[in-house]
Each structure stands twice: as structure tokens, then as C-alpha cells.
Amino acid sequence: MDCGGVKLAENRKVGFIGTGVMGKSLVKHLLNAGLEVIFYTRTKEKAEDLITLGATYAHNPSEVAKNVHILFTMVGYPYDVEEIYFGENGIFRVDNEGLIVIDMTTSTPTLAQKIDNAAKEKGMLSLDAPVSGGDIGAQSGKLSIMCGGDQETFDQVLPFLNYFGTTIVYQGPAGAGQHTKMCNQITIASTMIGVCESLAYGKAAGLDLEQVLCSISTGAAGSWSLSNLAPRMIVGDYEPGFYMKHFVKDMGIALDEADKMNLKLPGLQLAKSMYDELVAEGYENNGTQALITIYK
């Protein structure tokens, strides 16, 4: 098998399941690279632009899986992942030996291991490859991608991942990508509190918040959230680059995993309680930056 760069990608049909806020941008990168893409998403009407651009719509995950050599999945929740892989019309209902499946959903390490075991039983290969960077990173092709699975599989998939990201790191065996994503989400959770409290303090002090960001976003306080989400907070733009409901899901996974390791994470528990409060008030379909509303 030729595993060299773009040549490998050009000789492959690519499948994609889940074309939401981020997935749609990733499909566009594949199309822009001249690849043949077959995709499935639950609401076809929301992906008509992909069809116009040349992607082929399939009616269920099985139809995608039987017609491609490499298949990406990016859906909302672990139960969605279970359904598209193990459901009645799931990926593993198909016999397609050699198929490589890459789940980019932020899910549980346990489910990543289950998928890896099932893939091997079917003569397939798998990676868990969750991402960070939100809608901005997906649109620009500059995501951070954290990969778990066999090193050899990672090496084969890397040419495709290069279309999506600029920081692509092999983390270890199946589930390691998901564990790394939990590290990412734990960091973001506490950082978001700090960003919101910084802006709340600046406003109360009568400062020009845009000028404040000019000073602090490039110093020791700098972070992705401060540079990309704080400006949205200032103008009241809560459109989702990453849904709040999905972040709450991620924090729940991290707390469950931490509990299994007898690890206490009080900062994460605080952040989740604050987001839970906003979800209860109807903010679940807003972006994570809507946390600032707690301070208004």
C-alpha cells in the first residue's frame, strides 16, 4: 500500500458522516482537494450546498461505508456515535475489509476502544481523532487533531488529516485521542471562566474592552478563547462555533473519567455547574461564549 502524502489521498474515495457546524467545512476541504466525497447527514436539506459542490449524498451510514476506502465521522454525542457504527444501518453492518474509520466526535475513551475492537473483527482499521479549534479552525483548516489507535493506521490517515489541521499528534492506543481531548476541554472550561470574569471586571471599571483585549490577549494571559471568543462576548454574538450543549457533554465525560481514576477536578465541576445553569435557561444551542451572560 502506498502511504505517501497526497498520492494516497488522490487514489481514495472518502466518506464523511455528520456535516454540522464543523463537519461541513471539513467536507469542503476534501472537495477543494479534488477528492470524491460520499456523505451522510440526518438532515439532507442542510447540506444541499455540499451536493451543489459535487459531494454525493448517501441515505444512511451503511451506504457510505460500503462505497469508500476511508470514512470520517463527526456527530454530536456518544449515543450518536453508537448508532452510526453499531445501529441497524450502521458502518459495521457492512463487509468492507480494509476500510479505515476515523471518529472525530468528542466521545468517550471506552467507546473509542469498542469501535477499535469491532473494526479489527471486521478486518477494518480505526482511529479516534477528536479535534479542537471550533468553527474557525474547521473553516481555515487549522484544527488541532488528537489521535488514538495503531501507529500504522495513523501514518496512513495523516495525508487526509493534513487537509483539516496543522497540529496533528499521535497520542497512543485506541482511546488516547479522546483522553487528550478531555485534557483540552478541562483547560478550556476554567479558561472560559477567567475570560468572562476579566471582561466583567473591565466593564465594571469603565474600561474600553476592545482596548483591554489589545493589551492582554498577547501577554501572559493570552489564549485561544481570549483571542477568538472574547470579541464575540463583547458584542453579544453567541452564535455557535461550538455548541454549549456539546461542551456540557464533554465536561460530563471528563468528570466521569476523572471519577474512574479517583481524581478530583473542582475547577471543572464549577465550570460545568455554571454551564448547566445556562442550559436550564435555554442557552444550549448558543456558543460556549454565552457563559458571559451569567455576569450581566
C-alpha positions in Angstrom: 0.0 0.0 0.0 1.3 3.4 -0.9 1.2 5.6 2.2 2.9 8.6 0.7 1.2 12.0 1.1 -1.3 13.4 -1.4 -0.8 10.4 -3.8 -2.6 8.1 -1.3 -5.4 10.6 -0.9 -5.9 11.1 -4.6 -6.5 7.3 -5.1 -9.2 7.1 -2.5 -12.9 7.7 -2.2 -13.6 9.5 1.0 -16.7 9.2 3.2 -18.0 11.6 5.8 -20.8 11.2 8.2 -22.0 14.3 10.1 -22.0 17.7 8.3 -22.8 20.1 11.2 -21.1 23.4 12.1 -17.6 21.8 11.7 -18.1 18.8 9.5 -19.4 20.8 6.6 -16.2 22.8 6.4 -14.1 19.6 6.5 -16.1 18.1 3.6 -15.4 21.3 1.7 -11.7 20.9 2.3 -11.8 17.4 0.8 -13.8 18.6 -2.2 -11.4 21.5 -2.7 -8.6 19.0 -2.8 -10.3 17.3 -5.7 -11.4 14.2 -3.8 -14.6 12.2 -4.4 -16.7 12.6 -1.3 -19.8 10.5 -0.3 -21.5 11.8 2.8 -24.5 11.2 5.1 -26.2 13.6 7.4 -29.6 13.3 9.1 -31.0 16.5 7.6 -30.2 16.4 3.9 -31.7 19.9 3.3 -29.0 21.5 5.5 -26.3 20.0 3.2 -27.6 20.9 -0.2 -24.6 23.2 -0.8 -22.3 20.2 -0.5 -24.3 18.4 -3.2 -24.0 21.5 -5.3 -20.2 21.5 -4.8 -20.1 17.9 -6.0 -20.4 15.7 -3.0 -22.7 12.6 -3.2 -25.4 12.1 -0.7 -26.0 8.7 0.8 -29.1 7.6 2.6 -27.5 6.0 5.7 -24.1 5.2 7.2 -24.0 1.7 5.7 -24.3 3.2 2.2 -21.4 5.4 2.8 -19.3 2.6 4.4 -19.7 0.2 1.5 -18.6 2.7 -1.1 -15.5 4.3 0.3 -12.0 3.3 1.5 -11.7 5.8 4.3 -14.6 7.2 6.4 -14.7 10.1 8.8 -17.4 10.6 11.3 -18.2 13.7 13.3 -21.6 13.7 15.1 -22.9 15.2 18.4 -23.0 12.7 21.2 -21.6 9.2 22.2 -25.1 7.7 21.5 -25.0 9.2 18.0 -21.6 7.5 17.5 -23.0 4.2 18.8 -25.9 4.5 16.3 -23.8 5.3 13.2 -21.3 2.5 13.9 -23.4 -0.3 15.5 -27.0 0.6 14.5 -29.3 -1.1 12.1 -27.9 0.8 9.2 -24.5 1.4 10.8 -21.0 1.2 9.5 -20.3 -2.2 11.0 -23.2 -3.7 9.2 -21.1 -3.6 6.0 -18.4 -6.0 4.9 -15.7 -3.8 3.6 -12.3 -5.2 4.6 -9.6 -2.7 4.8 -12.0 0.3 5.4 -10.4 2.9 7.7 -12.8 4.6 10.0 -11.8 7.8 11.9 -14.2 9.1 14.5 -13.6 12.9 15.1 -16.5 13.2 17.5 -15.6 14.1 21.1 -16.7 10.9 22.7 -15.7 8.5 25.5 -12.4 6.6 25.5 -14.3 3.5 26.3 -16.4 3.8 23.1 -13.3 4.5 21.0 -11.8 1.2 22.3 -15.1 -0.6 21.5 -15.0 0.8 17.9 -11.4 -0.2 17.5 -12.1 -3.8 18.7 -15.2 -4.1 16.4 -13.2 -2.7 13.4 -10.5 -5.3 13.9 -13.0 -8.1 14.0 -14.3 -6.8 10.6 -10.9 -6.5 9.1 -11.0 -2.8 9.2 -8.8 -0.1 10.8 -9.8 2.7 13.2 -8.7 5.9 14.8 -10.2 8.2 17.4 -9.3 11.7 16.3 -11.2 14.4 18.2 -10.4 18.0 17.3 -10.0 21.4 18.8 -10.4 24.8 17.1 -14.1 25.2 16.7 -15.8 26.6 13.6 -12.9 29.0 12.9 -10.3 26.2 12.9 -12.5 24.0 10.7 -13.1 26.7 8.2 -9.4 27.6 8.0 -8.1 24.0 8.0 -6.1 24.8 11.2 -7.6 22.3 13.7 -5.6 20.6 16.4 -6.2 16.8 16.0 -5.5 14.3 18.7 -5.2 10.7 17.5 -5.5 7.4 19.2 -5.2 3.9 17.6 -2.4 2.0 15.9 0.6 4.0 14.8 0.5 2.4 11.3 -3.1 3.5 10.8 -2.3 7.0 11.9 0.5 7.1 9.3 -1.9 6.0 6.6 -4.5 8.6 7.6 -2.1 11.5 8.1 -2.3 12.8 4.5 -6.1 13.2 4.9 -5.8 14.8 8.3 -3.5 17.4 6.8 -6.4 18.8 4.9 -8.1 19.6 8.2 -5.4 20.6 10.7 -2.0 22.0 11.3 -1.3 20.3 14.7 -1.8 16.6 14.3 -0.4 14.4 17.1 -0.4 10.7 17.6 -1.2 10.2 21.3 -1.2 6.4 21.7 -3.5 3.4 21.5 -7.3 3.5 21.0 -8.9 5.9 23.4 -5.8 8.1 23.8 -7.1 10.7 21.4 -10.3 11.0 23.5 -8.4 11.3 26.7 -6.3 14.0 25.2 -9.4 15.9 24.1 -10.6 15.7 27.7 -7.4 17.5 28.8 -8.2 20.1 26.2 -11.7 20.6 27.4 -10.7 20.7 31.1 -8.3 23.6 30.2 -10.9 25.5 28.2 -13.5 25.1 31.0 -11.6 27.0 33.6 -10.2 29.4 31.0 -13.7 30.5 29.9 -14.5 31.5 33.5 -11.3 33.6 33.6 -12.1 35.3 30.2 -15.7 36.1 31.4 -14.6 37.5 34.7 -11.9 39.5 33.1 -14.4 41.2 30.8 -16.9 41.7 33.7 -14.2 43.3 35.7 -13.1 45.6 32.9 -16.6 46.7 32.2 -17.3 47.4 35.8 -14.1 49.5 35.9 -15.3 51.6 32.9 -12.6 50.4 30.5 -12.8 50.0 26.7 -13.0 46.2 26.5 -11.5 46.1 23.0 -8.5 48.1 24.2 -8.2 45.8 27.1 -8.0 42.8 24.7 -5.3 44.6 22.8 -3.2 44.6 25.9 -3.9 41.2 27.5 -4.5 38.8 24.6 -0.9 38.8 23.5 0.6 38.7 27.0 0.9 36.0 29.6 -3.0 35.8 29.8 -3.2 35.0 26.1 -5.3 32.1 25.0 -7.4 30.9 22.0 -10.6 31.7 23.9 -9.4 35.2 24.8 -8.5 36.0 21.2 -11.4 34.3 19.4 -14.3 34.3 21.8 -13.9 37.4 24.0 -14.5 39.7 21.0 -17.8 37.8 20.4 -18.7 38.2 24.0 -18.2 42.0 23.9 -20.6 42.4 21.0 -23.2 39.9 22.3 -22.5 37.4 19.5 -23.5 34.0 20.9 -23.8 32.1 17.6 -22.3 28.6 18.0 -18.8 27.9 16.8 -19.1 25.1 19.3 -22.5 24.4 20.9 -22.8 24.8 24.6 -24.8 21.6 24.9 -21.8 19.7 23.4 -19.4 21.4 25.8 -21.6 20.3 28.7 -21.5 16.8 27.3 -17.7 16.9 27.1 -17.3 18.2 30.6 -19.6 15.3 31.8 -17.4 12.8 30.1 -14.2 14.3 31.7 -15.8 14.2 35.1 -16.9 10.6 34.7 -13.4 9.6 33.5 -11.8 11.5 36.4 -14.0 9.7 38.8 -12.8 6.3 37.5 -9.3 7.5 38.2 -10.2 8.8 41.7 -9.2 12.3 40.6 -10.9 15.4 41.9 -11.4 18.3 39.5 -13.1 21.1 41.4 -12.4 23.7 38.7 -14.1 21.6 36.1 -17.0 20.9 38.4 -17.5 24.6 38.9 -17.5 25.4 35.2 -19.9 22.6 34.4 -22.3 23.8 37.1 -22.3 27.3 35.5 -22.9 25.9 32.1 -25.7 23.6 33.4 -27.4 26.7 34.8 -27.4 28.3 31.3 -28.6 25.1 29.6 -31.5 25.1 32.0 -32.3 28.6 31.0 -32.4 27.7 27.3 -28.9 28.6 26.1 -27.9 25.0 25.0 -27.8 25.9 21.3 -25.7 29.0 21.8 -21.9 29.0 21.6 -19.8 28.4 24.7 -19.1 32.2 24.8 -22.6 32.7 26.1 -21.2 32.0 29.5 -20.6 35.7 29.8 -24.4 36.2 30.3 -24.1 34.9 33.8 -22.1 38.1 34.6 -24.6 40.5 33.1 
